[in-house]
Amino acid sequence: MKKLIRGAAVGLVAALTLSACGGGDSGDDNPLAGGGESGTITVGGANFPESNLLGEIYAQALEAKGIKVSRKFNIGAREVYYDQVVKGGISVMPEYNGALLTTSVDENSKAATTEEINAELKAKLPAAVEILDSAEAEDKDSVTVNPQTAAKYDLKSIADLKPVAGELIIAGPSEFETRQHGLKGLKEVYGLEFKKFQPFDAGAQSTLVKLLTENKIQAADLFTTDPTIQQNKLVVLEDPKNVFSAQNVTPLVYKKAVNDTARAALNAVSAKLTTQDLLDMMKRIAIDKDDQEKVAKDWLTKSGLL
């Protein structure tokens, strides 16, 4: 799914920062690596708000069980943080199961459903890590167009783009250009060739949406829990051929760093978290500008987990 770093320089800085925090090769020898102190669980977050919100929810849920937590948010792309989890530099990482599978584990996988994806992850992940229970909550990549483009070409499905894609500019994170859950998959599965791809950094989301509403770009990779979709009456195109597979929120953990108490706390979060919860919380963060710590605490309290 999802949500990734947009520049080599930023990625290098993030990687170096993690190495300095105990995310190097020594992680395999230290069952509690990454926290800086024995017994500390390090919870990570990628470089986009929803990932950091989920990380904060995990962190507070763990702390509620008396577990000491270190937070490492705004790390960067999966290409940066995944190896850190495998090496033990990060103990717990909020993930999206479909994107994890095809980006870091098996880029040729054709698994589409939650059950298929999780079965492949459990079989193919490195021995040092595992996924815990997936939430019902899901946040997918999407091809989203502005209302004028949808009306002009009568667009309802990604398949409808085939005769007109050559006239359209599509934008998204830089990784969208080469990923199977991106332009690569759209070309292979739907035969789409766009006029131009315009990459955007993670911090430029508001600019991307502004250009989309102004029709300076006509399509974009937006995540389906982005509250600006509804706010701006944007149109998420249906994906009948499942280029964008299931993307359930799923904790990825370094096995040696999480005990049964931690696993139970994280699975309890997954048991409660819905897509509507994500939409509601992301509205509070993106539109209302609430602090993620408060948003996380409010949800955990409402869900009976604090």
N, C-alpha and C positions, 0 to 999 in steps of 0.2 A: 502497500500500500504505500510503503508509504512514506512521504514526508521527509525530505532529505536535504542534505547539504548542497549548496549551490556553488561552491568554488574550491579549487584545489588549495588555495592559501588557507581558507577557513578550515578545511578538512585537516590540513597539516597541523595547524595550531591545536585543533581539538585532539588529534592523535597524540601530539606531544604532551598536552595537558594531562591526558589520561595516563600516559606512561609515567609522568611525574607523580601521579596519584596512586601508583601501585598497579597499573594495568599492563605491565610488561610480562615477559615470559615467566617470571617468578610466580605468576598467579596460579599456575598449575601445582605449585608446591605449597601454597598457602590456602587452606580451605576457607579462609575468611578474607581473602585478598580484596583490596579496593576500598576498604572502609577506613584504613589508617589506624585502627585500633582493633585488638582481638575482640571478636564477638559482634562487630558492627556489620550490618548489611548495607551495601551500597545500592541505592535505587537510581537508575538512570532515566534520562529523558532525551529525546531527539530535539532537533532544532525547529520545532513548531509547537504552538500553544497546546494543542490537544494532547500530545505526547507528554508534555511537562505536567499538565493537569492530571493525567492518569498516573504519572509517576508520583505526584503529590498525594493522590488518593491511596496508592499502594503504601507510601511512606507513613502516612497517618494511621492507616489500618494496622501496619506492623507495630508502630509505636504504641498503639492502644493495647497491644498484647505484651508490652514491656520490652520490646526489642529495640536495641539501639540502631539508629538509621543515619546514614550519610547520604546526602543528595548530590547527584552529578547531572544537572539538567543542561539543556541546550548544547548537547554534545556534538550533534551533526547527523550525518546520514547513516543509514544502515551499513554502508560500506566502511564507515569509521567505527561504529560502536559494536558491530556484531563480533568481531574478533576479540574485543575487550571482554565481552560476556564469556566467550569460549575460554579465554585465558584466566578468567576470574577477577578481572579488574572492575567489572560491574556484576553485582550479585543478582539483581532483578531488573528487567527491562520490559516496559509495556510494548507489546508487539501487535501486529496485524497478521494473522496466520497465513493468509494467502500470499501476501507480499514477502513475508519471511521465507516461505517455501521457494518461490520462484526467483527471488533475488539472491539468496544466500545459500540455499540448500540444494535445489535441483531446478535449474533454469528451464529445463525441458518438460517439467511436470505439466500434465494436463488436468490435474485434480481441480475440481470446481466447487464442490460442496464443502461445508464445514467438516463433515465426517471424513470425506476423502482426503482433505488437506491435512487434518490432524493425524490421520493414520500414517500418511507419508512422512510427516515431521517426526513422529515418534520412531519411525523405522530408520530415518536417514540423518537426524541431527547427530553431531559429534557426541561422544559418550559423556563428555564433561557437562553437558547442558541438557535441559528438558523443558517442554512446555507444560504448564499447569492447565487447569480447566479454562476453556474459552467462555467468554461472556456472550449473551445474546446480542449485546451491543456490537454494531458493525459500522465501519467507516470506509467506504470504497473510493478509489479514484473514479472519475467520471468524465465523459465528454459533455460539457455544459455549454450551451450557446445562449446568446442574448435573444430577447423576444423578437426583435425585428428580423434576425436571421432565421429563427424558427418559423416565423410567419411567411417570410419571403420564399423559402424552399419547402414549406410544409414538412418540417422535420419533427419526427417523433422518436425515431430509432437511429442508432449509429449507422445502421445499414442504409438509411435514407441519404447519408452523406456521400455515398460513392459517386454519383454523377456531378456533385458540386464541390467536393473537397478541394479541388485544384483552384478554386476561387477564394478560398478562405485561409485566413491566418489563425493558427492555433497556438496557444501559449501554455506554459506550465513550468514546473521545476526542470532543471537541466537534465536530470536523470530520465525524465519522461520520454526523451528523444530516443533512448537506446533500450529501454526496458520492454520485456514482454507485456507487462501491464502498462503499455504506453504506445508510442508510435510504431514500434516494431510489431507488436501484436495487432494493432489496428490495420497495418499494411498486410500482414500475413493472413489475418482472419477475414477482414472486410474489404481488402484491396484499396485502402485509402491512401491517397497521395495528396497532402495539403500543399497549398501555395507556399507557405513558410511556417517554420516553427520558431517561436520567440521565447527564449528561456528567461525565467525570473528567479531571483533569489527568494529564500523562504521569507525574508523580511519585507518583501515587496508585494505581498498578497493584496493589500489595499490598492496598489497601483494597477495590478493585473485586473482586479474587478472593475476599477474605474475605466480602464481602456476597453473592457468588454462592454460595459454599459454605454460607452460613447461610440461603440462600433468601430473602434480603431483596430481591435482584434475581434474575431467573430466566434471563436470557440476557445475553451480553456479546460485544462485538467483541474477541476475543483473537487474537493473531498465532500462526500455527500452529507456530512454533518456541519458543513460550513453555513453559518446562519445568514451570510450575505446572499445565498441563493434565493431564499424566500424573500428576503428584504428587497431585492432588486428584481424580483419576478423572472429570474433566469430559468432556463429550461434544461433539466437533466435528461439527456437522451437515453432511451432504453438500450440495453446491451443483450440482445437475444442470444448471441453466440458466446457469451461469457468470457470476453477478453479480461474483464475485471471480475475475478473469482471472489469467493467469500472472503471477507476481511474482518473476521471477528477479533475483538480485543482479547489478547491472550498473553499472560505473563510468560516471559522467557527467563529461566533462572539458571544460575550456575549451581549445580547440584550440591556441592560440598558446603556452600555458604548458607543454605536455607534448611532449617530443621522442620520437623512436622508442625510445630506451632506457626511458623512463617508460612508454610504451604497452606495450612488451614485458613489463615487470615487472608491470603491472596485469593484462594478459591471462594471464600465468602464474598469477596468483592465481585468476582465474576458471576456468582449466582444471582446477584442483585442488579447488575448494571445492564441497562437497556439502551437501545439506540435513541429513544426519546430522551433519556437522561442525558446522553451526550449532547444532543441538540440543545436542550435546555441549559446545560452548563456552559456550552460554548457560546450561546447567546449572551449569557452573563459576562463572560470574559471578553468576547470580541465586540459586542455592541454596548453593553452596560459598563464595561471597564472595571469589573469587580476583580479583586485579588484572587489568584488561583488557590491560595491557602484557605481562604474563607469559603470559596465555592466547593472545594474538596471537603472541608469540614461539614458544611451544611448537608451535602449529599450523604456523607457517611452517617451523620446523625439521623437524618430522615430514614435511612436504610437500616437503622438499628445496629450499626457496626462500630459506633463509638459509645 
